[in-house]
Amino acid sequence: MELRHIRNGLREIDVENRTAEFVISDNTKDRHNTILDVDGWDLANYDKNGIVGYQHDVYGAGIPNPDSVIGIGKAEIRDGKLIGTVRFETEDINPLAEKIFKKVQFGTLKATSVGFSPLEEGEFRAVEGSEEEIYHYGKRDLLEWSIVNIPSNPMAVRQMEQTEKNGLTFEKSEPETESNLTTKAKELDLIEKELNE
């Protein structure tokens, strides 16, 4: 089992249905100087047991915590990228999943990482216009993907500005009384408006 943090970030979020869609892998070089070519993903086993974790704490090392699995996942190749969708567990099932869901909405957590098992050897390939070589993984089995604090791939962090430029919006479910999260979001909006003026 190997892990690669892929920075491509949040594409969209549906608060009402508790789902979020991320680009979880693409053909970008990561900080390990490797590339996971999108056409090398085998999703057959993942389709049978699609889980999304937090920080890859889903393999049972140490004392297993079932709450480290934060939702039901789907994965598909679309537009030359590996797209992952998670439906977060509700707070009554898993308080950690609720916390991660809120942090994704707020923008604190925006990176993903894939856990995979190589199925065949990869190869080093020359980088065009350079003497550098990069290792391209061969075919690999997606085991799980996780929302993580720090990505390995420098493209894995969603930038709020880019999300807004792409026309993506976040639906907000406003409670009757303002929560700390809503208050902080409003404060950040005010600061951002002042900086842009």
C-alpha contacts under 8 A as a table, 3 or more apart, distances in Angstrom:
res1	aa1	res2	aa2	distance
1	M	115	G	6.62
1	M	116	F	5.46
1	M	117	S	4.63
1	M	118	P	7.52
2	E	115	G	5.62
2	E	116	F	5.29
2	E	117	S	6.04
2	E	118	P	7.87
3	L	113	S	6.84
3	L	114	V	5.67
3	L	115	G	4.44
3	L	116	F	6.32
4	R	30	D	7.80
4	R	113	S	5.45
4	R	114	V	5.36
4	R	115	G	6.57
4	R	151	P	7.98
4	R	152	S	6.37
4	R	153	N	7.61
5	H	30	D	7.72
5	H	111	A	7.63
5	H	112	T	5.91
5	H	113	S	3.69
5	H	114	V	6.11
5	H	148	V	7.81
5	H	150	I	7.68
5	H	151	P	4.52
5	H	152	S	4.37
5	H	153	N	5.60
5	H	156	A	7.20
6	I	24	I	5.79
6	I	25	S	5.46
6	I	26	D	7.56
6	I	30	D	7.19
6	I	111	A	7.24
6	I	112	T	5.74
6	I	113	S	5.08
6	I	114	V	6.92
6	I	151	P	6.09
6	I	152	S	6.17
6	I	153	N	4.71
6	I	154	P	7.60
6	I	155	M	6.89
6	I	156	A	4.88
7	R	23	V	7.82
7	R	24	I	7.12
7	R	25	S	7.53
7	R	111	A	5.71
7	R	112	T	6.29
7	R	113	S	7.61
7	R	151	P	5.89
7	R	152	S	7.11
7	R	153	N	4.90
7	R	154	P	5.66
7	R	155	M	4.01
7	R	156	A	1.20
7	R	157	V	4.98
7	R	158	R	7.51
8	N	22	F	7.07
8	N	23	V	5.13
8	N	24	I	6.32
8	N	25	S	7.12
8	N	26	D	7.78
8	N	111	A	7.11
8	N	112	T	7.59
8	N	155	M	5.10
8	N	156	A	3.72
8	N	157	V	5.90
8	N	158	R	6.37
9	G	22	F	5.32
9	G	23	V	5.70
9	G	24	I	7.11
9	G	110	K	5.53
9	G	111	A	5.29
9	G	112	T	6.59
9	G	155	M	7.80
9	G	156	A	5.15
9	G	157	V	5.22
9	G	158	R	4.45
10	L	13	I	7.63
10	L	20	A	7.14
10	L	21	E	5.97
10	L	22	F	4.35
10	L	23	V	6.69
10	L	110	K	6.12
10	L	111	A	7.56
10	L	158	R	5.89
11	R	20	A	7.55
11	R	21	E	5.42
11	R	22	F	5.13
11	R	23	V	6.85
11	R	163	T	7.39
11	R	168	L	7.41
12	E	20	A	5.77
12	E	21	E	5.33
12	E	22	F	7.22
12	E	168	L	6.28
12	E	169	T	7.31
12	E	170	F	7.43
13	I	18	R	7.72
13	I	19	T	5.85
13	I	20	A	4.20
13	I	21	E	6.29
13	I	105	Q	7.55
13	I	169	T	7.82
13	I	170	F	6.14
13	I	171	E	7.60
14	D	17	N	5.62
14	D	18	R	5.83
14	D	19	T	5.21
14	D	20	A	6.16
14	D	170	F	7.22
14	D	171	E	6.65
15	V	18	R	4.84
15	V	19	T	6.58
15	V	170	F	7.51
15	V	171	E	5.90
15	V	172	K	6.76
15	V	173	S	7.16
16	E	19	T	7.99
16	E	171	E	7.91
16	E	173	S	7.63
17	N	87	R	7.52
18	R	87	R	5.53
18	R	88	F	5.60
18	R	89	E	7.93
18	R	101	F	7.70
19	T	85	T	6.80
19	T	86	V	5.43
19	T	87	R	4.36
19	T	88	F	6.27
20	A	85	T	5.66
20	A	86	V	5.54
20	A	87	R	6.83
21	E	83	I	7.01
21	E	84	G	5.73
21	E	85	T	4.33
21	E	86	V	6.57
22	F	83	I	5.79
22	F	84	G	5.26
22	F	85	T	6.28
22	F	112	T	7.67
23	V	26	D	7.45
23	V	81	K	6.59
23	V	82	L	5.90
23	V	83	I	4.55
23	V	84	G	6.13
24	I	81	K	7.77
24	I	82	L	5.67
24	I	83	I	5.66
24	I	84	G	5.87
24	I	112	T	5.90
24	I	113	S	6.52
24	I	114	V	6.79
24	I	145	W	7.56
24	I	156	A	7.88
25	S	36	L	7.32
25	S	38	V	6.94
25	S	81	K	6.08
25	S	82	L	4.95
25	S	83	I	7.19
25	S	114	V	7.46
26	D	36	L	6.92
26	D	37	D	6.71
26	D	38	V	5.71
26	D	80	G	7.18
26	D	81	K	4.89
26	D	82	L	6.22
27	N	35	I	5.98
27	N	36	L	5.99
27	N	37	D	5.07
27	N	38	V	6.13
27	N	81	K	7.68
28	T	35	I	6.14
28	T	36	L	7.68
28	T	153	N	7.37
28	T	155	M	7.40
29	K	32	H	7.91
29	K	33	N	5.96
29	K	34	T	5.54
29	K	35	I	4.87
29	K	36	L	7.90
29	K	134	I	7.99
29	K	153	N	6.76
30	D	33	N	5.46
30	D	34	T	5.70
30	D	35	I	6.45
30	D	152	S	5.81
30	D	153	N	4.02
30	D	154	P	6.58
31	R	34	T	7.39
31	R	152	S	5.27
31	R	153	N	5.61
31	R	154	P	7.20
32	H	152	S	7.34
33	N	134	I	5.97
33	N	135	Y	6.81
34	T	134	I	5.71
34	T	135	Y	4.78
34	T	136	H	5.76
34	T	137	Y	7.26
35	I	134	I	7.17
35	I	135	Y	6.31
35	I	136	H	4.78
35	I	137	Y	6.37
36	L	40	G	7.21
36	L	136	H	6.02
36	L	137	Y	5.46
36	L	138	G	7.84
37	D	40	G	5.59
37	D	41	W	7.67
37	D	136	H	6.71
37	D	137	Y	6.93
37	D	138	G	7.87
38	V	41	W	5.96
38	V	77	I	7.52
38	V	80	G	6.68
38	V	81	K	6.13
38	V	82	L	6.43
40	G	137	Y	7.67
40	G	138	G	6.04
40	G	139	K	4.27
40	G	140	R	6.08
41	W	139	K	5.94
41	W	140	R	5.33
41	W	141	D	6.23
41	W	142	L	6.74
42	D	45	N	7.66
42	D	139	K	6.89
42	D	140	R	5.83
42	D	141	D	4.90
42	D	142	L	6.33
43	L	46	Y	5.18
43	L	47	D	6.07
43	L	75	A	7.21
43	L	76	E	7.66
43	L	141	D	6.43
43	L	142	L	5.85
44	A	47	D	5.32
44	A	48	K	6.92
44	A	141	D	7.99
45	N	48	K	5.28
45	N	49	N	6.71
45	N	141	D	7.28
45	N	142	L	7.33
45	N	143	L	7.32
46	Y	49	N	5.18
46	Y	50	G	5.02
46	Y	51	I	7.85
46	Y	74	K	7.89
46	Y	75	A	7.73
46	Y	141	D	7.82
46	Y	142	L	5.92
46	Y	143	L	5.79
46	Y	144	E	6.89
47	D	50	G	5.48
47	D	74	K	6.84
47	D	75	A	7.46
50	G	72	I	5.90
50	G	73	G	4.64
50	G	74	K	5.80
50	G	75	A	7.93
50	G	144	E	6.85
51	I	69	V	6.61
51	I	70	I	7.77
51	I	71	G	6.09
51	I	72	I	4.92
51	I	73	G	4.82
51	I	74	K	7.80
51	I	144	E	5.83
51	I	145	W	7.20
52	V	69	V	5.81
52	V	70	I	5.91
52	V	71	G	5.31
52	V	72	I	6.04
52	V	73	G	5.44
52	V	86	V	6.59
52	V	144	E	6.04
52	V	145	W	5.28
52	V	146	S	5.24
52	V	147	I	7.51
53	G	56	H	5.59
53	G	57	D	6.55
53	G	58	V	6.16
53	G	68	S	5.56
53	G	69	V	4.33
53	G	70	I	5.34
53	G	71	G	7.08
53	G	144	E	7.32
53	G	145	W	6.34
53	G	146	S	4.39
53	G	147	I	6.43
54	Y	57	D	6.15
54	Y	58	V	7.82
54	Y	68	S	5.61
54	Y	69	V	6.63
54	Y	70	I	6.67
54	Y	146	S	5.06
54	Y	147	I	5.08
54	Y	148	V	6.06
55	Q	146	S	5.84
55	Q	147	I	6.14
55	Q	148	V	4.83
55	Q	149	N	7.20
56	H	59	Y	7.27
56	H	68	S	7.90
56	H	115	G	7.38
56	H	145	W	7.29
56	H	146	S	5.62
56	H	147	I	7.99
56	H	148	V	7.80
57	D	60	G	7.19
57	D	61	A	7.68
57	D	65	N	7.87
57	D	68	S	5.72
57	D	69	V	7.70
58	V	61	A	7.99
58	V	64	P	7.48
58	V	65	N	7.70
58	V	66	P	7.64
58	V	68	S	6.01
58	V	69	V	6.20
59	Y	64	P	7.62
60	G	63	I	6.64
60	G	64	P	4.51
60	G	65	N	7.51
61	A	64	P	6.26
65	N	68	S	5.71
66	P	69	V	5.88
67	D	70	I	6.20
67	D	94	N	5.88
67	D	95	P	7.93
67	D	96	L	6.45
67	D	97	A	7.28
68	S	96	L	7.44
68	S	97	A	7.91
69	V	97	A	7.83
70	I	88	F	5.85
70	I	89	E	5.90
70	I	94	N	7.22
70	I	96	L	7.08
70	I	97	A	4.61
70	I	100	I	7.98
71	G	86	V	5.93
71	G	87	R	5.30
71	G	88	F	4.29
71	G	89	E	5.11
71	G	97	A	7.12
72	I	86	V	5.57
72	I	87	R	5.26
72	I	88	F	6.70
72	I	89	E	7.67
73	G	84	G	6.81
73	G	85	T	5.56
73	G	86	V	4.49
73	G	87	R	6.51
74	K	84	G	5.59
74	K	85	T	5.18
74	K	86	V	6.58
75	A	82	L	6.78
75	A	83	I	5.57
75	A	84	G	4.45
75	A	85	T	6.46
76	E	82	L	5.74
76	E	83	I	5.36
76	E	84	G	6.67
77	I	80	G	6.50
77	I	81	K	5.56
77	I	82	L	4.52
77	I	83	I	5.97
78	R	81	K	5.45
78	R	82	L	6.36
78	R	83	I	6.54
88	F	97	A	6.08
88	F	98	E	7.23
88	F	101	F	6.65
89	E	93	I	6.31
89	E	94	N	6.11
89	E	97	A	5.76
89	E	98	E	6.96
90	T	93	I	5.46
90	T	94	N	6.07
90	T	95	P	7.40
90	T	97	A	6.95
90	T	98	E	6.12
91	E	94	N	4.97
91	E	95	P	4.56
91	E	96	L	7.59
91	E	97	A	6.83
91	E	98	E	5.06
92	D	95	P	6.63
94	N	97	A	5.38
94	N	98	E	6.66
95	P	98	E	5.07
95	P	99	K	6.31
96	L	99	K	5.04
96	L	100	I	6.21
97	A	100	I	5.12
97	A	101	F	6.01
98	E	101	F	5.04
98	E	102	K	6.22
99	K	102	K	5.19
99	K	103	K	6.20
100	I	103	K	4.97
100	I	104	V	6.11
100	I	109	L	7.48
101	F	104	V	5.14
101	F	105	Q	6.28
102	K	105	Q	4.99
102	K	106	F	6.08
103	K	106	F	4.97
103	K	107	G	5.97
103	K	108	T	5.18
103	K	109	L	5.53
104	V	107	G	5.07
104	V	108	T	6.09
104	V	109	L	4.93
104	V	110	K	6.07
105	Q	108	T	7.88
105	Q	170	F	7.23
106	F	109	L	7.82
106	F	181	L	7.63
106	F	185	A	7.15
107	G	110	K	6.09
107	G	160	M	7.44
109	L	147	I	7.33
109	L	148	V	7.05
109	L	149	N	6.24
110	K	147	I	7.38
110	K	148	V	7.67
110	K	149	N	7.77
110	K	156	A	7.70
110	K	157	V	5.58
110	K	158	R	5.44
111	A	147	I	5.91
111	A	148	V	5.54
111	A	149	N	6.56
111	A	150	I	6.67
111	A	151	P	5.83
111	A	156	A	5.27
111	A	157	V	4.98
111	A	158	R	6.84
112	T	145	W	7.01
112	T	146	S	5.56
112	T	147	I	4.47
112	T	148	V	5.38
112	T	151	P	6.64
112	T	156	A	6.57
113	S	145	W	5.60
113	S	146	S	5.27
113	S	147	I	6.41
113	S	148	V	6.49
113	S	151	P	6.76
113	S	152	S	7.95
114	V	142	L	7.21
114	V	143	L	7.80
114	V	144	E	6.19
114	V	145	W	4.31
114	V	146	S	6.39
115	G	142	L	6.29
115	G	143	L	5.52
115	G	144	E	5.22
115	G	145	W	5.66
115	G	146	S	7.81
116	F	140	R	6.37
116	F	141	D	5.39
116	F	142	L	4.55
116	F	143	L	5.05
116	F	144	E	7.01
117	S	140	R	5.59
117	S	141	D	5.09
117	S	142	L	6.70
117	S	143	L	6.99
118	P	121	E	7.37
118	P	137	Y	7.57
118	P	138	G	6.97
118	P	139	K	6.31
118	P	140	R	4.26
118	P	141	D	6.23
119	L	138	G	7.08
119	L	139	K	5.36
119	L	140	R	4.85
119	L	141	D	6.51
120	E	138	G	5.29
120	E	139	K	5.47
120	E	140	R	7.00
121	E	137	Y	6.81
121	E	138	G	5.24
121	E	139	K	7.61
122	G	135	Y	6.91
122	G	136	H	5.49
122	G	137	Y	4.19
122	G	138	G	4.01
122	G	139	K	7.67
123	E	135	Y	5.55
123	E	136	H	5.44
123	E	137	Y	6.63
123	E	138	G	7.27
124	F	133	E	5.84
124	F	134	I	5.29
124	F	135	Y	4.23
124	F	136	H	6.04
125	R	133	E	5.22
125	R	134	I	5.46
125	R	135	Y	6.35
125	R	136	H	7.01
126	A	130	S	7.32
126	A	131	E	6.68
126	A	132	E	5.93
126	A	133	E	4.30
126	A	134	I	6.46
127	V	130	S	5.45
127	V	131	E	6.74
127	V	132	E	5.61
127	V	133	E	5.63
127	V	134	I	6.87
137	Y	140	R	7.57
142	L	145	W	7.81
148	V	151	P	6.72
151	P	154	P	6.85
151	P	156	A	5.95
151	P	157	V	7.12
152	S	156	A	7.59
153	N	156	A	5.54
154	P	157	V	7.01
155	M	158	R	7.95
158	R	162	Q	7.53
158	R	163	T	7.36
159	Q	162	Q	5.32
159	Q	163	T	6.36
160	M	163	T	5.08
160	M	164	E	6.27
161	E	164	E	5.19
161	E	165	K	6.19
162	Q	165	K	4.96
162	Q	166	N	6.14
163	T	166	N	5.19
163	T	167	G	6.55
163	T	168	L	5.54
163	T	169	T	7.72
164	E	167	G	5.13
164	E	168	L	5.62
164	E	169	T	6.91
165	K	168	L	7.57
174	E	177	T	7.98
174	E	178	E	7.48
174	E	182	T	7.86
175	P	178	E	6.25
175	P	179	S	7.37
178	E	181	L	7.93
178	E	182	T	5.92
178	E	183	T	6.50
179	S	182	T	5.28
179	S	183	T	6.31
180	N	183	T	5.08
180	N	184	K	6.08
181	L	184	K	5.23
181	L	185	A	6.15
182	T	185	A	5.08
182	T	186	K	6.23
183	T	186	K	5.21
183	T	187	E	6.26
184	K	187	E	4.99
184	K	188	L	6.17
185	A	188	L	5.11
185	A	189	D	6.18
186	K	189	D	5.01
186	K	190	L	6.27
187	E	190	L	5.19
187	E	191	I	6.30
188	L	191	I	5.08
188	L	192	E	6.04
189	D	192	E	5.08
189	D	193	K	6.14
190	L	193	K	5.15
190	L	194	E	6.24
191	I	194	E	5.13
191	I	195	L	6.23
192	E	195	L	5.11
192	E	196	N	6.24
193	K	196	N	5.14
193	K	197	E	6.32
194	E	197	E	5.35
